[in-house]
Protein backbone atom coordinates (compact mmCIF):
# COMPACT_ATOMS: atom_id res chain seq x y z
CA UNK A 1 0.00 0.00 0.00
CA UNK A 2 1.28 3.45 -0.88
CA UNK A 3 2.21 5.94 1.80
CA UNK A 4 -0.37 8.68 2.14
CA UNK A 5 -0.04 11.85 4.22
CA UNK A 6 -3.01 14.15 4.67
CA UNK A 7 -2.70 17.76 5.76
CA UNK A 8 -5.62 19.53 7.39
CA UNK A 9 -5.02 23.13 8.37
CA UNK A 10 -6.37 26.33 9.81
CA UNK A 11 -6.35 29.20 7.35
CA UNK A 12 -3.13 31.19 7.61
CA UNK A 13 -1.27 28.47 9.51
CA UNK A 14 1.04 27.55 6.63
CA UNK A 15 -0.41 24.08 6.18
CA UNK A 16 -0.38 24.26 2.40
CA UNK A 17 3.28 25.29 2.34
CA UNK A 18 4.16 22.56 4.82
CA UNK A 19 2.47 19.98 2.62
CA UNK A 20 4.29 21.14 -0.49
CA UNK A 21 7.69 21.18 1.24
CA UNK A 22 7.04 17.77 2.77
CA UNK A 23 6.16 16.26 -0.62
CA UNK A 24 9.31 17.74 -2.16
CA UNK A 25 11.50 16.38 0.65
CA UNK A 26 10.04 12.89 0.33
CA UNK A 27 9.69 12.79 -3.44
CA UNK A 28 5.95 12.19 -3.06
CA UNK A 29 3.22 13.40 -5.38
CA UNK A 30 1.56 16.57 -4.08
CA UNK A 31 -2.17 17.16 -4.52
CA UNK A 32 -3.99 20.36 -3.70
CA UNK A 33 -5.54 22.57 -6.38
CA UNK A 34 -5.08 19.75 -8.88
CA UNK A 35 -7.98 18.00 -7.15
CA UNK A 36 -10.30 20.94 -7.83
CA UNK A 37 -9.34 21.01 -11.50
CA UNK A 38 -9.96 17.28 -11.91
CA UNK A 39 -13.33 17.50 -10.15
CA UNK A 40 -14.31 20.31 -12.51
CA UNK A 41 -13.32 18.20 -15.52
CA UNK A 42 -15.38 15.24 -14.40
CA UNK A 43 -18.44 17.09 -13.13
CA UNK A 44 -18.67 19.66 -15.95
CA UNK A 45 -18.69 22.46 -13.40
CA UNK A 46 -16.38 25.46 -13.47
CA UNK A 47 -13.19 25.40 -11.39
CA UNK A 48 -14.38 28.53 -9.59
CA UNK A 49 -17.70 26.94 -8.69
CA UNK A 50 -16.13 23.68 -7.48
CA UNK A 51 -13.67 25.60 -5.32
CA UNK A 52 -16.53 27.65 -3.91
CA UNK A 53 -18.36 24.47 -2.87
CA UNK A 54 -15.24 22.97 -1.28
CA UNK A 55 -14.43 26.12 0.68
CA UNK A 56 -17.95 26.83 1.90
CA UNK A 57 -20.72 25.09 3.78
CA UNK A 58 -22.73 22.49 1.81
CA UNK A 59 -25.50 24.13 -0.13
CA UNK A 60 -27.82 23.24 -2.96
CA UNK A 61 -27.57 26.08 -5.44
CA UNK A 62 -27.50 26.50 -9.18
CA UNK A 63 -24.11 25.61 -10.70
CA UNK A 64 -22.10 27.59 -13.22
CA UNK A 65 -21.22 25.24 -16.08
CA UNK A 66 -18.05 25.45 -18.10
CA UNK A 67 -19.93 24.84 -21.31
CA UNK A 68 -22.45 27.08 -23.04
CA UNK A 69 -25.27 24.57 -23.37
CA UNK A 70 -27.88 23.95 -20.68
CA UNK A 71 -27.88 20.30 -19.64
CA UNK A 72 -30.20 18.89 -17.00
CA UNK A 73 -27.72 16.72 -15.11
CA UNK A 74 -27.56 15.48 -11.55
CA UNK A 75 -25.07 18.28 -10.86
CA UNK A 76 -27.78 20.89 -11.40
CA UNK A 77 -29.98 19.40 -8.72
CA UNK A 78 -27.30 18.42 -6.24
CA UNK A 79 -23.93 20.05 -7.04
CA UNK A 80 -22.52 19.62 -3.54
CA UNK A 81 -23.09 15.87 -3.54
CA UNK A 82 -21.76 15.58 -7.09
CA UNK A 83 -18.56 17.39 -6.16
CA UNK A 84 -18.05 15.31 -3.03
CA UNK A 85 -18.53 12.00 -4.86
CA UNK A 86 -16.07 13.06 -7.56
CA UNK A 87 -13.67 14.16 -4.85
CA UNK A 88 -13.81 10.74 -3.16
CA UNK A 89 -13.16 8.88 -6.40
CA UNK A 90 -10.29 11.15 -7.45
CA UNK A 91 -8.56 11.04 -4.05
CA UNK A 92 -8.67 7.26 -3.94
CA UNK A 93 -7.30 7.02 -7.48
CA UNK A 94 -4.44 9.34 -6.52
CA UNK A 95 -3.66 7.36 -3.38
CA UNK A 96 -3.62 4.10 -5.34
CA UNK A 97 -1.33 5.59 -7.97
CA UNK A 98 1.65 6.58 -5.80
CA UNK A 99 2.92 7.82 -2.44
CA UNK A 100 1.39 11.24 -1.94
CA UNK A 101 0.69 14.25 0.24
CA UNK A 102 -2.86 15.58 0.06
CA UNK A 103 -3.92 18.97 1.41
CA UNK A 104 -7.47 19.40 2.71
CA UNK A 105 -10.53 18.05 0.84
CA UNK A 106 -11.63 15.81 3.76
CA UNK A 107 -8.74 13.58 2.67
CA UNK A 108 -7.99 12.25 6.17
CA UNK A 109 -11.51 10.80 6.29
CA UNK A 110 -11.97 9.81 2.64
CA UNK A 111 -8.63 8.00 2.54
CA UNK A 112 -8.91 6.37 5.96
CA UNK A 113 -8.73 2.87 4.42
CA UNK A 114 -5.19 3.76 3.28
CA UNK A 115 -4.25 4.43 6.92
CA UNK A 116 -2.71 7.83 6.18
CA UNK A 117 -0.49 9.81 8.46
CA UNK A 118 -2.97 12.57 9.27
CA UNK A 119 -1.52 15.95 10.20
CA UNK A 120 -3.34 19.02 11.51
CA UNK A 121 -1.58 22.38 11.24
CA UNK A 122 -2.66 25.29 13.41
CA UNK A 123 -1.31 28.56 14.81
CA UNK A 124 -2.14 31.42 17.11
CA UNK A 125 -4.29 34.11 15.56
CA UNK A 126 -1.60 36.81 15.57
CA UNK A 127 0.73 34.48 13.72
CA UNK A 128 -1.95 33.79 11.14
CA UNK A 129 -2.57 37.49 10.66
CA UNK A 130 1.13 38.12 10.14
CA UNK A 131 1.35 35.27 7.65
CA UNK A 132 -1.59 36.64 5.67
CA UNK A 133 0.14 40.01 5.45
CA UNK A 134 3.41 38.36 4.35
CA UNK A 135 1.64 36.49 1.57
CA UNK A 136 -0.33 39.54 0.49
CA UNK A 137 1.77 42.64 1.26
CA UNK A 138 -0.75 44.86 -0.52
CA UNK A 139 -3.54 43.67 1.79
CA UNK A 140 -5.50 46.69 3.04
CA UNK A 141 -7.62 44.96 5.63
CA UNK A 142 -7.27 45.92 9.28
CA UNK A 143 -6.32 43.29 11.86
CA UNK A 144 -9.96 43.08 12.90
CA UNK A 145 -11.06 42.50 9.31
CA UNK A 146 -8.41 39.83 8.83
CA UNK A 147 -9.51 38.04 11.99
CA UNK A 148 -13.09 38.07 10.72
CA UNK A 149 -11.98 36.70 7.33
CA UNK A 150 -9.83 33.95 8.88
CA UNK A 151 -12.57 32.83 11.25
CA UNK A 152 -15.13 32.86 8.44
CA UNK A 153 -12.99 30.66 6.19
CA UNK A 154 -12.34 28.21 9.02
CA UNK A 155 -16.04 28.16 9.84
CA UNK A 156 -16.94 27.21 6.26
CA UNK A 157 -14.25 24.53 6.12
CA UNK A 158 -15.51 23.07 9.40
CA UNK A 159 -19.12 22.92 8.21
CA UNK A 160 -18.17 21.22 4.96
CA UNK A 161 -15.96 18.69 6.76
CA UNK A 162 -18.49 17.96 9.48
CA UNK A 163 -21.37 17.64 7.00
CA UNK A 164 -19.68 14.79 5.12
CA UNK A 165 -17.64 13.11 7.85
CA UNK A 166 -19.77 13.49 10.99
CA UNK A 167 -16.50 14.44 12.70
CA UNK A 168 -15.56 17.70 14.37
CA UNK A 169 -13.04 19.58 12.21
CA UNK A 170 -9.88 20.41 14.13
CA UNK A 171 -10.54 17.88 16.90
CA UNK A 172 -7.00 16.84 17.82
CA UNK A 173 -8.13 13.28 18.63
CA UNK A 174 -8.71 12.62 14.92
CA UNK A 175 -5.12 13.37 13.87
CA UNK A 176 -1.81 11.57 14.32
CA UNK A 177 0.30 14.71 14.52
CA UNK A 178 -0.68 18.29 15.34
CA UNK A 179 1.80 21.05 14.52
CA UNK A 180 1.66 24.56 15.93
CA UNK A 181 3.48 26.75 13.39
CA UNK A 182 3.55 29.60 15.89
CA UNK A 183 6.22 27.60 17.71
CA UNK A 184 8.16 26.19 14.77
CA UNK A 185 9.02 27.50 11.30
CA UNK A 186 7.09 25.78 8.50
CA UNK A 187 10.31 24.84 6.71
CA UNK A 188 11.73 23.22 9.86
CA UNK A 189 8.44 21.46 10.59
CA UNK A 190 8.38 19.97 7.10
CA UNK A 191 11.98 18.78 7.42
CA UNK A 192 11.34 17.14 10.80
CA UNK A 193 8.20 15.47 9.52
CA UNK A 194 10.03 14.21 6.44
CA UNK A 195 12.77 12.72 8.65
CA UNK A 196 10.14 10.93 10.68
CA UNK A 197 8.44 9.44 7.62
CA UNK A 198 11.78 8.31 6.20
CA UNK A 199 12.69 6.62 9.47
CA UNK A 200 9.55 4.49 9.58
CA UNK A 201 8.42 1.64 7.40
CA UNK A 202 4.93 3.10 7.37
CA UNK A 203 3.81 6.65 8.17
CA UNK A 204 1.00 5.49 10.43
CA UNK A 205 1.53 6.14 14.13
CA UNK A 206 0.60 3.40 16.57
CA UNK A 207 -1.84 4.59 19.21
N, C-alpha and C positions, 0 to 999 in steps of 0.2 A: 504493500500500500504506500502511495506517495505521502511525503511529509506535507502537511498543510498547516499554515499559521494564519490565524484570523486576527485582525486588528480592529477593535471597536474603540471609539474615541470621542471625547468631549470636543466641541468646536473650539478651535484655538489652542488645543493642547499639543499640537505637533504630531498627532497620530499618523497622519498621511505621510509626512516626511519620514517618520520612524519606519513605517512599513516599506517605503521605497528604499531607504538605506539598508534595511535588513535584507531585502530581496537581493540587492546588489552584492552585499557581503557574502551571501550564501550561494549566489548563482541561481536563485529560484525565479520562477516566473512571477511577475507582479501584476495584480489585477485591481483596478480601481474604476476609472472612468471608462475603461474598455468594456466593462460590464454593461454600463448604460447604453453605449453605442450598439452592442450586440442585441440587447433587449429591444431597442428601437428597430433594428433591422428585422427581427423576427415578429414583432407585434404590429408593425406598420404604423407606429406612433412616432412622433418627432422626438429627437434627443432631448430637446428642452422640456417637452411634456413628461417624458419618462423620468427625467431628473427631478422634476417638480413633484411627481408622485412619490419617488423614493425619499425625498427630503422633507415631505410634509405628512400630515396625518392622513390615514386612509380616507378617501372620499370617492363618491360616485358622481363624476362630472363628465361633461362632454369633451372628448379628446380632440387634439389637433393632429390631423393626419399629415404624413409627409407627402402623400400624393395629392392630386387635384380632384380625383373622383370621390364621390360619396358612396361608401360601401357599408352596408349594415352588417357589421361583424360583431362578434362577442365583445370585442374591445370597446365598442361604443356603449354597450350597456353596462359593462363592468370592467373599466380600464385598470383599476387598482388590482383586482384579482388576476387579470391577464398579465400585468407586469410582474406580479409576484411569482406566478407560475413559470413564466419565462426565466425569471431570475433564478429560481430553484434549479431548473434544468441546465442553464448555462453554468452556474457555479459547480454543479456536480460534474459536468463535462470537463471543466477546467481542472478540477481536483483529480480527476481520473487521468488526465493527460500528462501531468508532471508535478514535481514539487512546486509549491506556490505560496505566495503571501497574498491574502485577500483583505482589502480594507472595506469595512462597513458591510452594508447590504444584508444584514441579518445572517452573515456567513457563519458565525460561530454556531448558530442553531441549525441552519440549513445543512451544513456539512458535518454535523455531529457524528454521523456514522463513520467518518474518516478519522475520528478522534484527533481533532486539530489541537494545536497549542493555541489556546485562546488568550489574547492579550487585551487588556483595557487600559487606555492611556487617558490620564486626567491631569489637571493642574489647577492651581489657585486662580481665582478670577483675575487678579491684577496681572499675573503672568500671561493669561490668555489675552487680556487687553493689549499688553505690550507686544505680544506676538502678532496680533492683528495689525497693529500700527507698523510693525517691521515689514510685514508682507504687503501692506498697502500704505506706503508713506504719504500718499496724497489723500488719505482718508480724512474727511472733515467732521466726522461724528465726534461728539463729546464722549467722555468716559461713560456717562450715564446712558447715552444712546447705544454705545457699544455693548454695555452690559445687557441692555434690553434685547439687542440683536442676538447676542450669544445665547442668552437664556431661551429666546424664542426658537432658535435653530435646534437647540438641545431638546426642547419640549416636543417639537415636531418629530425629531428622530426617535424619541422615546415612545411616542404614541404609535408610530409606524411599527417599531420593533415589538412593542407589547401587544399590538393588535394581531400580529401573525404568529408570535411565539408563546404568548401567554406567560412571558417572563418579564420581570422588571428590568428595564434597561439601566445599565450602570451598577446593578447589584453585584458587589464584589464576589459573592459566593458562586457566581456563574462563570468566573474566569480563572485561568490557571495562574496568570501573572498580571499584576496591576502596577503600572508605572506612573509615578508622579513626576512630570517633566518640570515642575517647579524646583525640584531638588536635584535633578540630573539633566545635563545637556542631551538633547535628542540624539546627536551624533554618538555620544558616549553610550547612551542607552541602547542604541541599535547595535553597536559593537559588542557590548556585553551580552546582549540577547543572542547575537550571532555565535559568539563563543560557546554559549550554553548549548545551543542547538547542535553545533558541530561536535560537542563533547558527549552527546547522547545518541544512542542508536535510534531513538524515536523521540520526537519533540513533546510527547505527552507526559505530563507530570503525574506521578503516582500520588493519590490522596488517601 
